[in-house]
Amino acid sequence: MGSCQEKVKIFKIPEGHVAMFGYGSLMSKTLIETGLLDKAYDGPFLPAHLKGYKRSWTFAWPTDLPLNNVDSTFTKDYILIERDTVYPKYLHCLNIREDPNTVINGVLYIVQPNYDAWELGYERFEVTDLIQGYTIEGGPVFAYQAHSDFELEPNNDYTHNSIELSYWKIIEDAFDYWGKDFEAEYKRTTEPLDPSILHDTQKILLTNPPMDKLE
C-alpha cells in the first residue's frame, strides 16, 4: 500500500553559508537585496515556520545612541508632531520571545556565516531543530532576538516610543511578496501594532556624536 504521508522538503545549506529565519524586516527580499547584501539575491527564499516563539514589538533602540551610517556619518532620529520636533526615547522593531504554544511564519534564506553587525542590539541563536516543514541539511539555521538591554514593552506614548513608518512599509513589502494568507498568519501570531506610535521619522546629523555611547 502506498504511503499517505507528504514528502518532507529538504533545505540544503551550501558549504560556507548558514541559513537564517527572517520574521520581521528580513521577510522582505527587497531589503535583503538593497540593505543586507547590496546586490541581487538568487539563493533559496522560502516560507517556513518556527515553533516555540511569538512575535512582538519589543525590540527597543534608545535614540540617545547615535546611528553609524554607511557613509561614516552619525544621525539621530526624531518625529514631527504638529511642527514640533519630538525625540522619542525608543524606536521599536520586531522581536521574538519564547512561547511554547505558538508557531510563527517567516522566511528561510542563506547568508555568509556572520552578519551580527547588521543586527545591532540583537543576539543570534540557533533554531535548526525548531524549523517546521523542512529537513535541514548542510549547516545550522539561526534567528535573532533582542539582547536583554534592548528589550522593552511599548506603550502608546509617542514621546517614549515610536515605530518608524519606513520599517512598517518594509513589512508591508513582504506581505505583497508572500500574499494575503501569509499576512493573515503573521497577524495571528504577532502582538498587535499600536498605530498611535507609528510615525514617519526624520534624521538629524550629529557633528559631535557621543562616542562613549556609540562604543
Z-matrix of the N, CA and C atoms (Angstrom, degrees):
N
C 1 1.462
C 2 1.524 1 109.45
N 3 1.303 2 116.42 1 141.99
C 4 1.450 3 120.06 2 -179.51
C 5 1.517 4 111.64 3 -75.99
N 6 1.320 5 115.56 4 153.76
C 7 1.467 6 121.23 5 179.07
C 8 1.519 7 109.74 6 -80.02
N 9 1.344 8 115.15 7 140.92
C 10 1.469 9 120.63 8 176.99
C 11 1.521 10 111.91 9 -94.15
N 12 1.332 11 117.09 10 -2.28
C 13 1.446 12 120.34 11 -178.23
C 14 1.526 13 111.06 12 -74.57
N 15 1.342 14 115.41 13 143.63
C 16 1.456 15 119.50 14 176.40
C 17 1.527 16 109.87 15 -71.94
N 18 1.307 17 115.90 16 146.88
C 19 1.452 18 120.60 17 176.73
C 20 1.521 19 109.52 18 -71.12
N 21 1.340 20 116.90 19 130.52
C 22 1.461 21 121.67 20 -179.17
C 23 1.529 22 109.20 21 -72.26
N 24 1.310 23 115.33 22 134.01
C 25 1.457 24 120.14 23 179.01
C 26 1.528 25 109.96 24 -78.42
N 27 1.314 26 116.35 25 143.01
C 28 1.458 27 122.74 26 178.35
C 29 1.523 28 108.91 27 -102.53
N 30 1.339 29 116.07 28 128.24
C 31 1.468 30 120.58 29 172.31
C 32 1.518 31 106.93 30 -110.27
N 33 1.328 32 115.77 31 107.23
C 34 1.464 33 122.60 32 -174.11
C 35 1.525 34 109.14 33 -96.19
N 36 1.324 35 116.02 34 124.44
C 37 1.469 36 121.67 35 178.65
C 38 1.529 37 108.51 36 -99.74
N 39 1.334 38 118.18 37 119.32
C 40 1.468 39 119.66 38 -178.21
C 41 1.527 40 112.13 39 -68.60
N 42 1.312 41 115.40 40 157.56
C 43 1.459 42 121.36 41 179.57
C 44 1.532 43 110.10 42 -58.35
N 45 1.313 44 115.85 43 139.22
C 46 1.455 45 120.61 44 179.32
C 47 1.514 46 114.09 45 83.97
N 48 1.337 47 117.72 46 8.16
C 49 1.460 48 122.17 47 -179.69
C 50 1.535 49 109.84 48 -131.17
N 51 1.313 50 115.00 49 166.17
C 52 1.457 51 122.13 50 169.80
C 53 1.517 52 107.09 51 -131.34
N 54 1.322 53 115.40 52 161.48
C 55 1.467 54 119.66 53 176.22
C 56 1.519 55 109.13 54 -97.96
N 57 1.327 56 115.33 55 149.15
C 58 1.450 57 121.72 56 177.01
C 59 1.517 58 109.19 57 -123.07
N 60 1.331 59 116.00 58 145.49
C 61 1.460 60 121.92 59 171.30
C 62 1.519 61 106.81 60 -105.05
N 63 1.336 62 116.24 61 112.24
C 64 1.455 63 121.62 62 178.49
C 65 1.510 64 110.41 63 -96.64
N 66 1.337 65 116.33 64 130.24
C 67 1.462 66 120.34 65 -176.79
C 68 1.523 67 112.55 66 -125.26
N 69 1.347 68 116.93 67 -1.92
C 70 1.457 69 121.41 68 -178.20
C 71 1.518 70 110.35 69 -130.33
N 72 1.329 71 116.24 70 -119.88
C 73 1.461 72 119.48 71 -177.72
C 74 1.525 73 112.22 72 -62.50
N 75 1.346 74 116.99 73 -27.99
C 76 1.459 75 119.41 74 -179.10
C 77 1.526 76 112.91 75 -86.28
N 78 1.342 77 116.37 76 19.85
C 79 1.459 78 120.75 77 161.32
C 80 1.530 79 109.16 78 -83.10
N 81 1.336 80 116.58 79 -10.68
C 82 1.459 81 122.58 80 -177.99
C 83 1.527 82 110.29 81 -93.19
N 84 1.313 83 116.39 82 118.19
C 85 1.468 84 119.59 83 176.79
C 86 1.522 85 110.41 84 -65.20
N 87 1.317 86 116.82 85 -31.58
C 88 1.468 87 120.60 86 177.96
C 89 1.517 88 110.60 87 -59.32
N 90 1.344 89 117.50 88 -45.55
C 91 1.465 90 119.99 89 -179.95
C 92 1.520 91 111.37 90 -67.68
N 93 1.325 92 117.53 91 -39.19
C 94 1.463 93 119.89 92 177.59
C 95 1.525 94 110.19 93 -57.42
N 96 1.331 95 116.03 94 -41.77
C 97 1.462 96 119.57 95 -176.46
C 98 1.527 97 113.18 96 -78.96
N 99 1.323 98 117.55 97 -37.73
C 100 1.473 99 120.26 98 -174.96
C 101 1.526 100 113.20 99 -93.53
N 102 1.340 101 117.14 100 -19.26
C 103 1.456 102 119.84 101 -177.85
C 104 1.506 103 113.18 102 -114.66
N 105 1.327 104 116.12 103 -63.93
C 106 1.458 105 120.67 104 -174.43
C 107 1.523 106 112.44 105 -63.90
N 108 1.342 107 117.74 106 -49.28
C 109 1.466 108 121.78 107 -174.02
C 110 1.518 109 113.86 108 -101.66
N 111 1.321 110 117.45 109 -27.64
C 112 1.468 111 123.25 110 -175.16
C 113 1.533 112 110.69 111 58.45
N 114 1.332 113 116.27 112 35.96
C 115 1.452 114 122.56 113 175.99
C 116 1.517 115 108.04 114 -165.96
N 117 1.327 116 116.31 115 168.23
C 118 1.461 117 120.43 116 179.57
C 119 1.526 118 110.42 117 -63.94
N 120 1.324 119 115.92 118 142.13
C 121 1.461 120 121.72 119 177.49
C 122 1.518 121 108.37 120 -110.29
N 123 1.345 122 116.61 121 120.82
C 124 1.459 123 120.25 122 -178.75
C 125 1.525 124 112.34 123 -120.05
N 126 1.344 125 116.44 124 16.70
C 127 1.453 126 120.70 125 178.32
C 128 1.518 127 111.52 126 -85.09
N 129 1.313 128 117.47 127 -176.83
C 130 1.474 129 120.74 128 178.73
C 131 1.527 130 111.00 129 -63.26
N 132 1.299 131 115.76 130 138.52
C 133 1.469 132 122.90 131 -178.13
C 134 1.513 133 105.44 132 -145.87
N 135 1.343 134 115.50 133 94.76
C 136 1.458 135 120.04 134 -165.38
C 137 1.529 136 111.64 135 -131.45
N 138 1.324 137 117.46 136 143.54
C 139 1.466 138 119.81 137 175.78
C 140 1.525 139 110.15 138 -67.86
N 141 1.333 140 115.63 139 143.32
C 142 1.464 141 120.54 140 -177.71
C 143 1.527 142 109.19 141 -152.09
N 144 1.329 143 115.71 142 176.37
C 145 1.466 144 121.54 143 179.77
C 146 1.520 145 110.13 144 -132.68
N 147 1.327 146 114.66 145 144.47
C 148 1.456 147 122.50 146 177.28
C 149 1.519 148 108.29 147 -118.78
N 150 1.318 149 116.96 148 123.46
C 151 1.465 150 119.90 149 -178.60
C 152 1.531 151 110.58 150 -93.84
N 153 1.328 152 114.06 151 150.41
C 154 1.457 153 119.85 152 174.25
C 155 1.510 154 115.60 153 88.16
N 156 1.344 155 117.40 154 10.13
C 157 1.460 156 120.88 155 -179.72
C 158 1.522 157 110.43 156 -139.09
N 159 1.341 158 114.53 157 151.92
C 160 1.459 159 121.54 158 175.00
C 161 1.524 160 109.19 159 -125.14
N 162 1.347 161 115.33 160 144.44
C 163 1.467 162 121.03 161 -179.67
C 164 1.529 163 110.41 162 -85.11
N 165 1.316 164 116.27 163 144.42
C 166 1.465 165 120.84 164 177.11
C 167 1.528 166 109.18 165 -153.11
N 168 1.332 167 115.22 166 167.31
C 169 1.468 168 121.35 167 179.47
C 170 1.526 169 110.06 168 -96.40
N 171 1.322 170 116.37 169 50.21
C 172 1.463 171 120.84 170 -170.91
C 173 1.524 172 114.29 171 -106.87
N 174 1.334 173 118.62 172 5.85
C 175 1.465 174 118.59 173 169.06
C 176 1.521 175 107.65 174 -80.93
N 177 1.337 176 116.97 175 126.65
C 178 1.464 177 121.63 176 -175.70
C 179 1.526 178 110.07 177 -127.25
N 180 1.330 179 115.52 178 114.24
C 181 1.468 180 121.04 179 177.73
C 182 1.530 181 108.88 180 -94.72
N 183 1.344 182 119.25 181 117.01
C 184 1.465 183 120.59 182 179.40
C 185 1.525 184 110.74 183 -67.11
N 186 1.310 185 117.33 184 127.56
C 187 1.470 186 120.25 185 -176.34
C 188 1.518 187 112.95 186 -74.87
N 189 1.346 188 118.20 187 -5.25
C 190 1.463 189 117.99 188 172.94
C 191 1.526 190 111.62 189 -83.99
N 192 1.340 191 116.68 190 0.50
C 193 1.458 192 121.08 191 170.76
C 194 1.522 193 108.41 192 -93.57
N 195 1.328 194 118.98 193 114.95
C 196 1.473 195 120.12 194 -178.62
C 197 1.522 196 111.22 195 -66.42
N 198 1.313 197 115.74 196 143.05
C 199 1.461 198 121.27 197 178.20
C 200 1.522 199 109.68 198 -88.43
N 201 1.332 200 115.95 199 129.27
C 202 1.461 201 122.38 200 179.04
C 203 1.520 202 107.97 201 -92.43
N 204 1.339 203 117.59 202 110.22
C 205 1.456 204 122.25 203 -175.73
C 206 1.524 205 111.89 204 -85.67
N 207 1.319 206 115.75 205 166.62
C 208 1.465 207 120.28 206 -177.20
C 209 1.522 208 112.07 207 -65.40
N 210 1.337 209 117.56 208 -22.16
C 211 1.458 210 120.14 209 178.82
C 212 1.527 211 112.02 210 -92.21
N 213 1.350 212 116.16 211 16.09
C 214 1.469 213 123.32 212 176.63
C 215 1.526 214 113.72 213 69.81
N 216 1.318 215 117.99 214 14.08
C 217 1.459 216 121.17 215 172.03
C 218 1.529 217 109.64 216 -92.16
N 219 1.326 218 115.32 217 166.58
C 220 1.460 219 120.72 218 179.66
C 221 1.521 220 108.35 219 -123.89
N 222 1.331 221 115.81 220 134.64
C 223 1.458 222 120.16 221 -178.01
C 224 1.529 223 110.24 222 -134.12
N 225 1.333 224 114.08 223 163.35
C 226 1.455 225 122.26 224 175.36
C 227 1.518 226 107.75 225 -132.31
N 228 1.324 227 116.90 226 142.81
C 229 1.462 228 121.18 227 -175.71
C 230 1.524 229 111.71 228 -92.40
N 231 1.334 230 114.25 229 145.74
C 232 1.460 231 120.17 230 173.67
C 233 1.519 232 108.83 231 -146.64
N 234 1.324 233 116.50 232 167.34
C 235 1.453 234 122.13 233 176.89
C 236 1.526 235 108.69 234 -125.36
N 237 1.320 236 116.32 235 156.66
C 238 1.455 237 122.04 236 177.39
C 239 1.524 238 108.85 237 -108.18
N 240 1.331 239 116.72 238 121.83
C 241 1.455 240 123.17 239 177.63
C 242 1.526 241 107.43 240 -120.59
N 243 1.350 242 115.22 241 107.95
C 244 1.471 243 121.10 242 -177.70
C 245 1.534 244 110.46 243 51.03
N 246 1.323 245 115.50 244 47.13
C 247 1.464 246 125.71 245 177.57
C 248 1.528 247 114.14 246 71.86
N 249 1.309 248 116.75 247 1.95
C 250 1.465 249 120.20 248 175.71
C 251 1.527 250 109.51 249 -92.27
N 252 1.318 251 116.33 250 136.98
C 253 1.459 252 121.36 251 177.10
C 254 1.521 253 109.63 252 -82.75
N 255 1.323 254 115.38 253 124.30
C 256 1.461 255 121.39 254 -178.93
C 257 1.528 256 108.41 255 -123.61
N 258 1.319 257 115.71 256 130.15
C 259 1.465 258 121.18 257 175.32
C 260 1.530 259 107.98 258 -104.83
N 261 1.332 260 117.83 259 94.30
C 262 1.474 261 118.20 260 177.66
C 263 1.520 262 109.75 261 -61.46
N 264 1.306 263 115.52 262 147.72
C 265 1.463 264 119.58 263 -175.43
C 266 1.525 265 111.76 264 -67.26
N 267 1.339 266 116.50 265 -33.44
C 268 1.461 267 120.26 266 -177.61
C 269 1.524 268 110.71 267 -136.60
N 270 1.329 269 115.31 268 147.30
C 271 1.461 270 122.57 269 167.69
C 272 1.527 271 107.30 270 -106.45
N 273 1.331 272 116.16 271 126.12
C 274 1.465 273 120.43 272 -174.69
C 275 1.532 274 111.61 273 -101.28
N 276 1.335 275 114.09 274 143.63
C 277 1.468 276 122.18 275 175.44
C 278 1.529 277 107.65 276 -135.54
N 279 1.318 278 114.44 277 177.24
C 280 1.458 279 119.43 278 -178.85
C 281 1.526 280 112.08 279 -74.23
N 282 1.312 281 114.20 280 150.01
C 283 1.450 282 123.08 281 -179.16
C 284 1.531 283 107.09 282 -145.81
N 285 1.328 284 117.15 283 165.73
C 286 1.470 285 120.52 284 171.73
C 287 1.519 286 108.87 285 -124.90
N 288 1.349 287 113.73 286 142.62
C 289 1.464 288 120.50 287 178.33
C 290 1.522 289 108.76 288 -132.82
N 291 1.316 290 115.88 289 149.87
C 292 1.465 291 120.50 290 -176.05
C 293 1.526 292 111.58 291 -60.03
N 294 1.322 293 115.32 292 134.54
C 295 1.461 294 123.25 293 174.96
C 296 1.527 295 106.65 294 -155.30
N 297 1.323 296 117.54 295 104.39
C 298 1.471 297 120.08 296 -173.55
C 299 1.519 298 114.13 297 -63.79
N 300 1.317 299 117.59 298 -14.76
C 301 1.460 300 120.58 299 -176.60
C 302 1.528 301 113.81 300 -99.45
N 303 1.323 302 117.12 301 6.95
C 304 1.460 303 120.24 302 -173.52
C 305 1.520 304 111.79 303 -123.45
N 306 1.328 305 115.53 304 143.06
C 307 1.463 306 123.62 305 170.64
C 308 1.522 307 106.77 306 -123.96
N 309 1.334 308 117.69 307 127.33
C 310 1.461 309 120.46 308 -179.07
C 311 1.526 310 110.32 309 -109.34
N 312 1.323 311 114.66 310 152.10
C 313 1.459 312 119.61 311 174.83
C 314 1.517 313 110.25 312 -91.93
N 315 1.307 314 115.29 313 156.68
C 316 1.454 315 121.96 314 179.66
C 317 1.513 316 109.49 315 -171.85
N 318 1.330 317 115.79 316 -152.72
C 319 1.459 318 121.05 317 -172.26
C 320 1.527 319 109.95 318 -136.94
N 321 1.326 320 116.38 319 137.99
C 322 1.462 321 122.78 320 172.22
C 323 1.515 322 109.78 321 -100.85
N 324 1.337 323 116.24 322 133.77
C 325 1.459 324 121.66 323 175.10
C 326 1.519 325 107.85 324 -152.31
N 327 1.315 326 118.79 325 173.92
C 328 1.463 327 121.70 326 -177.55
C 329 1.522 328 110.52 327 -119.43
N 330 1.347 329 114.62 328 150.19
C 331 1.470 330 121.42 329 178.49
C 332 1.524 331 108.26 330 -145.22
N 333 1.330 332 116.15 331 174.52
C 334 1.453 333 120.91 332 169.16
C 335 1.530 334 108.06 333 -64.66
N 336 1.343 335 118.70 334 159.97
C 337 1.459 336 120.65 335 -166.75
C 338 1.528 337 116.82 336 -56.60
N 339 1.304 338 120.42 337 -26.57
C 340 1.457 339 118.26 338 -172.90
C 341 1.518 340 110.97 339 -144.04
N 342 1.320 341 116.08 340 122.13
C 343 1.460 342 118.73 341 169.48
C 344 1.522 343 110.12 342 -135.03
N 345 1.335 344 115.12 343 44.61
C 346 1.453 345 120.73 344 -177.88
C 347 1.528 346 112.63 345 -58.99
N 348 1.335 347 117.10 346 -32.22
C 349 1.464 348 119.68 347 -178.47
C 350 1.528 349 111.23 348 -62.27
N 351 1.337 350 117.28 349 -29.01
C 352 1.462 351 120.30 350 177.71
C 353 1.523 352 110.49 351 -69.21
N 354 1.317 353 116.57 352 -34.61
C 355 1.461 354 122.50 353 -175.45
C 356 1.532 355 110.34 354 -98.74
N 357 1.305 356 117.37 355 50.63
C 358 1.457 357 122.34 356 -177.83
C 359 1.526 358 110.09 357 -60.72
N 360 1.341 359 115.85 358 128.49
C 361 1.451 360 121.11 359 -177.84
C 362 1.520 361 113.29 360 93.95
N 363 1.342 362 116.71 361 -9.28
C 364 1.455 363 122.03 362 176.98
C 365 1.533 364 109.77 363 -107.82
N 366 1.332 365 115.63 364 161.28
C 367 1.457 366 122.10 365 175.49
C 368 1.523 367 109.50 366 -119.54
N 369 1.320 368 115.43 367 136.56
C 370 1.467 369 121.29 368 178.80
C 371 1.530 370 110.02 369 -83.98
N 372 1.331 371 116.50 370 138.56
C 373 1.456 372 120.03 371 174.66
C 374 1.529 373 108.76 372 -147.01
N 375 1.328 374 115.53 373 154.97
C 376 1.466 375 120.48 374 -174.51
C 377 1.525 376 111.02 375 -83.06
N 378 1.333 377 115.41 376 136.43
C 379 1.470 378 121.48 377 -179.66
C 380 1.528 379 111.66 378 -130.41
N 381 1.329 380 116.68 379 19.87
C 382 1.466 381 120.51 380 -174.77
C 383 1.526 382 112.42 381 -49.99
N 384 1.334 383 116.36 382 -47.10
C 385 1.469 384 120.44 383 -175.36
C 386 1.530 385 112.92 384 -79.19
N 387 1.328 386 116.87 385 -3.68
C 388 1.469 387 120.70 386 -179.08
C 389 1.525 388 112.76 387 -102.38
N 390 1.341 389 116.82 388 -2.94
C 391 1.459 390 121.09 389 179.07
C 392 1.516 391 109.79 390 -80.17
N 393 1.316 392 116.87 391 128.60
C 394 1.455 393 121.80 392 179.64
C 395 1.526 394 110.49 393 -103.85
N 396 1.316 395 115.25 394 147.11
C 397 1.462 396 120.66 395 174.92
C 398 1.509 397 114.65 396 95.95
N 399 1.337 398 117.92 397 -6.87
C 400 1.457 399 120.98 398 -177.92
C 401 1.519 400 110.39 399 -141.56
N 402 1.322 401 115.87 400 149.62
C 403 1.451 402 122.47 401 162.76
C 404 1.527 403 106.89 402 -95.85
N 405 1.320 404 116.35 403 122.06
C 406 1.469 405 121.31 404 -175.15
C 407 1.522 406 109.01 405 -90.55
N 408 1.323 407 117.12 406 128.99
C 409 1.464 408 122.31 407 178.48
C 410 1.520 409 110.13 408 -130.07
N 411 1.345 410 115.72 409 142.42
C 412 1.463 411 120.52 410 170.62
C 413 1.515 412 115.56 411 97.25
N 414 1.327 413 118.51 412 -9.01
C 415 1.456 414 119.00 413 -179.28
C 416 1.518 415 111.86 414 167.13
N 417 1.329 416 116.72 415 -178.87
C 418 1.465 417 120.85 416 -177.23
C 419 1.524 418 112.71 417 -87.19
N 420 1.322 419 114.61 418 163.54
C 421 1.468 420 122.74 419 169.81
C 422 1.530 421 107.16 420 -113.14
N 423 1.327 422 115.95 421 133.26
C 424 1.453 423 121.31 422 179.95
C 425 1.526 424 110.70 423 -118.40
N 426 1.311 425 115.41 424 156.89
C 427 1.463 426 122.87 425 168.51
C 428 1.524 427 107.22 426 -136.72
N 429 1.319 428 116.04 427 169.15
C 430 1.464 429 121.32 428 179.28
C 431 1.520 430 109.31 429 -121.47
N 432 1.345 431 115.46 430 139.00
C 433 1.452 432 120.93 431 172.30
C 434 1.526 433 108.51 432 -132.68
N 435 1.324 434 115.60 433 158.36
C 436 1.453 435 120.62 434 -174.56
C 437 1.526 436 111.59 435 -60.67
N 438 1.338 437 115.84 436 134.47
C 439 1.459 438 120.69 437 167.93
C 440 1.522 439 107.66 438 -61.66
N 441 1.320 440 116.66 439 148.46
C 442 1.467 441 120.36 440 -175.46
C 443 1.531 442 112.71 441 -57.36
N 444 1.338 443 117.64 442 -29.05
C 445 1.470 444 120.69 443 178.50
C 446 1.528 445 112.46 444 -72.55
N 447 1.337 446 117.03 445 -12.29
C 448 1.459 447 121.55 446 -176.54
C 449 1.531 448 111.36 447 -119.48
N 450 1.307 449 117.48 448 23.21
C 451 1.461 450 121.20 449 -178.25
C 452 1.522 451 109.88 450 -113.73
N 453 1.330 452 116.12 451 126.52
C 454 1.459 453 120.79 452 -176.76
C 455 1.521 454 109.64 453 -159.06
N 456 1.325 455 116.74 454 137.26
C 457 1.458 456 121.31 455 174.76
C 458 1.527 457 109.84 456 -71.77
N 459 1.333 458 118.56 457 129.34
C 460 1.467 459 119.70 458 177.32
C 461 1.528 460 111.41 459 -78.37
N 462 1.328 461 116.09 460 153.12
C 463 1.459 462 120.53 461 169.57
C 464 1.529 463 108.09 462 -120.75
N 465 1.319 464 117.72 463 -172.01
C 466 1.469 465 120.08 464 -174.95
C 467 1.525 466 113.22 465 -96.32
N 468 1.328 467 117.14 466 19.97
C 469 1.467 468 122.46 467 178.37
C 470 1.529 469 108.64 468 -95.59
N 471 1.339 470 117.71 469 105.36
C 472 1.465 471 120.27 470 -175.04
C 473 1.525 472 112.52 471 -67.94
N 474 1.324 473 118.84 472 -17.27
C 475 1.465 474 119.81 473 174.98
C 476 1.526 475 111.28 474 -75.94
N 477 1.323 476 116.09 475 -17.64
C 478 1.462 477 120.77 476 179.95
C 479 1.517 478 111.85 477 -98.94
N 480 1.322 479 116.84 478 -40.14
C 481 1.462 480 119.88 479 179.50
C 482 1.519 481 111.29 480 -148.99
N 483 1.327 482 114.14 481 148.30
C 484 1.458 483 121.01 482 -178.00
C 485 1.522 484 109.15 483 -144.54
N 486 1.330 485 115.52 484 150.70
C 487 1.465 486 122.24 485 172.07
C 488 1.519 487 107.36 486 -111.58
N 489 1.316 488 116.25 487 128.79
C 490 1.459 489 120.08 488 -177.31
C 491 1.528 490 110.65 489 -70.63
N 492 1.327 491 115.97 490 131.40
C 493 1.460 492 120.83 491 177.15
C 494 1.521 493 110.85 492 -59.44
N 495 1.323 494 117.18 493 -36.28
C 496 1.465 495 120.47 494 179.68
C 497 1.524 496 111.27 495 -63.45
N 498 1.341 497 117.09 496 -35.11
C 499 1.466 498 120.86 497 176.88
C 500 1.529 499 110.47 498 -66.51
N 501 1.325 500 116.00 499 -44.84
C 502 1.466 501 119.55 500 179.92
C 503 1.526 502 111.22 501 -63.56
N 504 1.321 503 117.99 502 -35.00
C 505 1.464 504 120.39 503 178.69
C 506 1.522 505 111.38 504 -65.77
N 507 1.333 506 117.18 505 -29.96
C 508 1.464 507 120.28 506 175.10
C 509 1.532 508 110.08 507 -66.26
N 510 1.340 509 116.29 508 -40.87
C 511 1.460 510 119.99 509 176.27
C 512 1.529 511 109.93 510 -61.84
N 513 1.331 512 116.72 511 -42.54
C 514 1.462 513 120.20 512 178.46
C 515 1.524 514 111.56 513 -64.21
N 516 1.336 515 117.09 514 -34.01
C 517 1.461 516 120.43 515 175.63
C 518 1.527 517 110.44 516 -61.44
N 519 1.332 518 116.34 517 -39.09
C 520 1.468 519 119.94 518 176.67
C 521 1.527 520 110.75 519 -65.02
N 522 1.330 521 117.27 520 -39.46
C 523 1.466 522 120.18 521 177.20
C 524 1.527 523 110.83 522 -61.20
N 525 1.330 524 116.90 523 -42.68
C 526 1.463 525 120.53 524 178.76
C 527 1.528 526 111.11 525 -60.83
N 528 1.322 527 115.93 526 -37.29
C 529 1.472 528 120.88 527 -178.42
C 530 1.526 529 110.80 528 -71.60
N 531 1.341 530 117.24 529 -44.52
C 532 1.462 531 121.01 530 -170.87
C 533 1.526 532 113.82 531 -93.05
N 534 1.324 533 117.87 532 -21.03
C 535 1.459 534 119.46 533 174.17
C 536 1.522 535 114.52 534 103.20
N 537 1.326 536 115.00 535 172.83
C 538 1.461 537 123.10 536 -172.63
C 539 1.526 538 112.70 537 -65.70
N 540 1.318 539 118.93 538 -38.29
C 541 1.463 540 120.54 539 -179.80
C 542 1.527 541 110.79 540 -64.68
N 543 1.326 542 116.18 541 -40.81
C 544 1.457 543 120.94 542 177.51
C 545 1.529 544 109.97 543 -62.54
N 546 1.326 545 116.47 544 -44.91
C 547 1.465 546 121.56 545 179.27
C 548 1.530 547 110.83 546 -60.63
N 549 1.336 548 116.87 547 -44.62
C 550 1.466 549 120.74 548 -178.97
C 551 1.525 550 110.73 549 -63.26
N 552 1.317 551 117.16 550 -39.44
C 553 1.464 552 120.27 551 179.14
C 554 1.525 553 110.72 552 -67.96
N 555 1.340 554 116.52 553 -39.86
C 556 1.464 555 120.25 554 175.05
C 557 1.532 556 110.48 555 -55.36
N 558 1.314 557 117.32 556 -46.87
C 559 1.464 558 121.18 557 -176.09
C 560 1.523 559 111.56 558 -67.74
N 561 1.324 560 117.73 559 -31.91
C 562 1.467 561 120.69 560 179.09
C 563 1.527 562 112.02 561 -69.39
N 564 1.317 563 117.41 562 -26.81
C 565 1.467 564 121.27 563 -172.92
C 566 1.527 565 112.68 564 -113.98
N 567 1.326 566 116.63 565 21.21
C 568 1.458 567 121.41 566 -178.80
C 569 1.520 568 110.08 567 -131.34
N 570 1.323 569 116.65 568 132.75
C 571 1.455 570 119.32 569 174.57
C 572 1.526 571 108.72 570 -59.72
N 573 1.323 572 118.61 571 137.32
C 574 1.467 573 120.44 572 -168.71
C 575 1.532 574 113.91 573 -65.41
N 576 1.317 575 113.95 574 151.51
C 577 1.458 576 122.85 575 176.40
C 578 1.528 577 109.20 576 -86.60
N 579 1.330 578 117.07 577 129.31
C 580 1.461 579 121.11 578 175.34
C 581 1.528 580 108.04 579 -85.40
N 582 1.336 581 118.84 580 110.64
C 583 1.474 582 120.51 581 -174.73
C 584 1.525 583 113.44 582 -63.95
N 585 1.332 584 118.64 583 -16.97
C 586 1.460 585 120.31 584 -178.64
C 587 1.527 586 112.76 585 -69.14
N 588 1.342 587 117.76 586 -17.52
C 589 1.466 588 119.83 587 179.23
C 590 1.532 589 112.01 588 -108.50
N 591 1.324 590 116.65 589 13.42
C 592 1.463 591 121.63 590 177.31
C 593 1.528 592 108.21 591 -92.15
N 594 1.332 593 116.96 592 114.69
C 595 1.464 594 120.31 593 -173.55
C 596 1.531 595 111.09 594 -140.40
N 597 1.329 596 114.01 595 153.44
C 598 1.451 597 121.40 596 172.62
C 599 1.528 598 107.73 597 -78.95
N 600 1.310 599 117.64 598 116.09
C 601 1.457 600 121.35 599 -176.76
C 602 1.530 601 111.02 600 -91.90
N 603 1.313 602 114.65 601 151.98
C 604 1.463 603 122.96 602 174.16
C 605 1.526 604 107.69 603 -117.74
N 606 1.326 605 116.27 604 165.16
C 607 1.464 606 120.72 605 -179.92
C 608 1.521 607 110.24 606 -123.10
N 609 1.318 608 115.56 607 136.60
C 610 1.447 609 121.52 608 173.95
C 611 1.522 610 108.21 609 -109.27
N 612 1.322 611 116.56 610 135.34
C 613 1.465 612 121.75 611 -178.98
C 614 1.522 613 109.53 612 -76.69
N 615 1.314 614 116.18 613 130.60
C 616 1.461 615 121.76 614 177.65
C 617 1.524 616 109.09 615 -100.90
N 618 1.316 617 116.45 616 117.41
C 619 1.474 618 119.77 617 179.66
C 620 1.521 619 111.79 618 -84.08
N 621 1.322 620 117.02 619 -26.38
C 622 1.461 621 121.82 620 177.74
C 623 1.525 622 109.43 621 -130.93
N 624 1.339 623 116.94 622 74.07
C 625 1.470 624 119.05 623 -177.10
C 626 1.524 625 111.07 624 -66.30
N 627 1.331 626 117.17 625 148.24
C 628 1.473 627 120.22 626 177.19
C 629 1.529 628 110.15 627 -72.79
N 630 1.323 629 116.11 628 95.46
C 631 1.455 630 121.04 629 -172.40
C 632 1.522 631 112.41 630 -64.02
N 633 1.349 632 117.29 631 -28.05
C 634 1.465 633 118.11 632 178.76
C 635 1.533 634 110.64 633 -64.20
N 636 1.325 635 116.75 634 -38.01
C 637 1.459 636 120.23 635 177.26
C 638 1.520 637 110.87 636 -69.81
N 639 1.322 638 116.04 637 -39.56
C 640 1.460 639 120.33 638 -179.42
C 641 1.525 640 110.34 639 -61.49
N 642 1.314 641 116.86 640 -44.07
C 643 1.459 642 120.17 641 -179.28
C 644 1.524 643 110.99 642 -64.99
